[in-house]
Amino acid sequence: MGSVWELDFYSRPVFDENNKKRWEILICEGLQSVADDPEQLFRYSKYVSNSEVNSETLQAASEEAIAQAPSVPAKVRYFRYQMQNMIKRACENAGLLPYPSRRVLALQQWLEDRKENFYPNEPGYKASATASVAQPLEVV
């Protein structure tokens, strides 16, 4: 079995020069066991403007991640139900198998780390806008 990736595509608590929320694509390799060190797993991140929030942008980013990764994943887990159609279309067009799941532990840990250590250091960060980095609760 190949690796499993975990994906998130959502707005972040960071605003651009026009005071519009920045969106971010996060893709990481999922944990295979509790002994895995998340810092050693494949990670890909990319900010996009709110005008680029579509399946074509996500597909292009997924293809970029595939080109950079040590191996192509067997499937891609995602937890944001409200982004389901866009994620499914982009993944399928990139040749990936999308799978809704709450088991996105590596992604969850990465999001929490970014919320505490990365986003507050970004230009345009607004602490009151952190709901977009919420934990995976809404899943089919």
C-alpha positions as CSV (number, residue, x, y, z in Angstrom):
1,M,0.0,0.0,0.0
2,G,1.3,3.5,-0.9
3,S,1.3,6.4,1.4
4,V,-1.7,8.4,2.4
5,W,-1.8,12.2,2.1
6,E,-3.9,14.6,4.2
7,L,-5.2,17.7,2.6
8,D,-6.8,21.0,3.7
9,F,-7.8,24.0,1.5
10,Y,-9.3,26.8,3.5
11,S,-9.0,30.4,4.5
12,R,-6.5,31.4,7.2
13,P,-6.3,34.1,9.8
14,V,-4.0,36.1,7.5
15,F,-5.2,39.0,5.3
16,D,-3.7,40.4,2.2
17,E,-3.1,44.1,1.3
18,N,-6.8,44.4,0.3
19,N,-8.0,43.1,3.7
20,K,-9.2,39.8,2.0
21,K,-8.5,36.5,3.8
22,R,-5.7,34.5,2.3
23,W,-6.4,30.8,1.5
24,E,-3.9,28.1,2.0
25,I,-3.4,24.6,0.5
26,L,-1.8,22.2,2.9
27,I,-0.9,18.7,1.9
28,C,1.1,16.3,4.1
29,E,1.9,12.7,4.3
30,G,-0.3,10.9,6.9
31,L,1.2,9.2,9.9
32,Q,1.6,5.4,9.3
33,S,2.3,4.7,13.0
34,V,2.5,6.5,16.3
35,A,6.3,6.3,16.1
36,D,6.3,8.5,13.0
37,D,7.8,12.0,13.4
38,P,5.4,14.5,11.6
39,E,8.4,16.8,11.0
40,Q,10.0,14.1,8.8
41,L,7.0,13.5,6.6
42,F,6.4,15.1,3.2
43,R,4.7,18.5,3.5
44,Y,3.5,21.0,0.9
45,S,1.9,24.4,1.5
46,K,0.8,27.2,-0.8
47,Y,-1.1,30.5,-0.2
48,V,-3.6,31.5,-2.8
49,S,-5.8,34.6,-3.1
50,N,-9.5,34.3,-2.6
51,S,-10.0,34.8,-6.4
52,E,-8.0,31.6,-7.0
53,V,-10.2,29.3,-4.8
54,N,-11.3,26.7,-7.3
55,S,-10.7,23.1,-8.2
56,E,-8.2,24.1,-11.0
57,T,-5.9,25.8,-8.5
58,L,-6.1,22.9,-6.1
59,Q,-5.5,20.4,-8.9
60,A,-2.4,22.4,-10.1
61,A,-1.1,22.5,-6.5
62,S,-1.8,18.8,-6.1
63,E,0.2,18.1,-9.2
64,E,3.0,20.3,-7.9
65,A,3.0,18.3,-4.7
66,I,3.1,15.0,-6.6
67,A,6.2,16.3,-8.5
68,Q,8.0,17.2,-5.3
69,A,7.0,14.1,-3.2
70,P,9.1,11.0,-2.8
71,S,6.1,8.9,-3.9
72,V,2.5,9.2,-5.1
73,P,-0.1,8.5,-2.5
74,A,-2.6,5.7,-2.6
75,K,-5.3,8.1,-1.4
76,V,-5.9,11.6,0.0
77,R,-7.8,12.2,3.2
78,Y,-9.7,15.5,3.8
79,F,-12.0,16.6,6.6
80,R,-13.7,19.8,5.5
81,Y,-17.1,18.6,4.2
82,Q,-18.0,22.1,2.9
83,M,-15.0,21.8,0.4
84,Q,-15.9,18.3,-0.6
85,N,-16.9,19.0,-4.3
86,M,-13.9,21.1,-5.0
87,I,-11.4,18.7,-3.3
88,K,-13.0,15.6,-5.0
89,R,-12.9,17.2,-8.5
90,A,-9.3,18.5,-8.1
91,C,-7.9,15.2,-6.7
92,E,-9.6,13.0,-9.3
93,N,-8.4,15.3,-12.1
94,A,-4.9,15.0,-10.7
95,G,-5.2,11.2,-10.6
96,L,-5.6,11.0,-6.8
97,L,-8.3,9.1,-4.8
98,P,-10.0,11.5,-2.4
99,Y,-11.4,10.1,0.8
100,P,-13.3,12.1,3.5
101,S,-12.0,11.2,7.0
102,R,-11.6,12.5,10.5
103,R,-8.3,10.5,10.7
104,V,-6.1,13.4,9.7
105,L,-3.7,13.4,12.7
106,A,-0.6,14.6,10.9
107,L,-2.6,17.5,9.3
108,Q,-4.3,18.3,12.6
109,Q,-0.9,18.5,14.3
110,W,0.5,20.7,11.5
111,L,-2.5,23.0,11.6
112,E,-2.2,23.4,15.4
113,D,1.5,24.2,15.0
114,R,0.9,26.7,12.3
115,K,-1.9,28.3,14.4
116,E,0.5,28.8,17.3
117,N,3.9,29.3,15.7
118,F,3.5,30.3,12.0
119,Y,0.4,32.4,11.3
120,P,1.1,34.9,14.2
121,N,4.4,35.8,12.5
122,E,2.8,36.4,9.0
123,P,2.1,39.9,7.8
124,G,-1.7,40.6,7.9
125,Y,-2.3,38.1,10.8
126,K,-5.5,38.7,12.8
127,A,-5.9,36.6,15.9
128,S,-9.7,37.0,15.9
129,A,-9.9,35.2,12.6
130,T,-8.6,31.8,13.7
131,A,-11.8,29.7,13.2
132,S,-10.5,28.6,9.8
133,V,-7.8,26.5,11.4
134,A,-10.3,24.6,13.5
135,Q,-10.0,20.9,14.2
136,P,-11.6,18.4,11.9
137,L,-15.2,18.0,13.2
138,E,-17.4,18.2,10.1
139,V,-16.9,14.9,8.2
140,V,-19.1,12.5,6.2
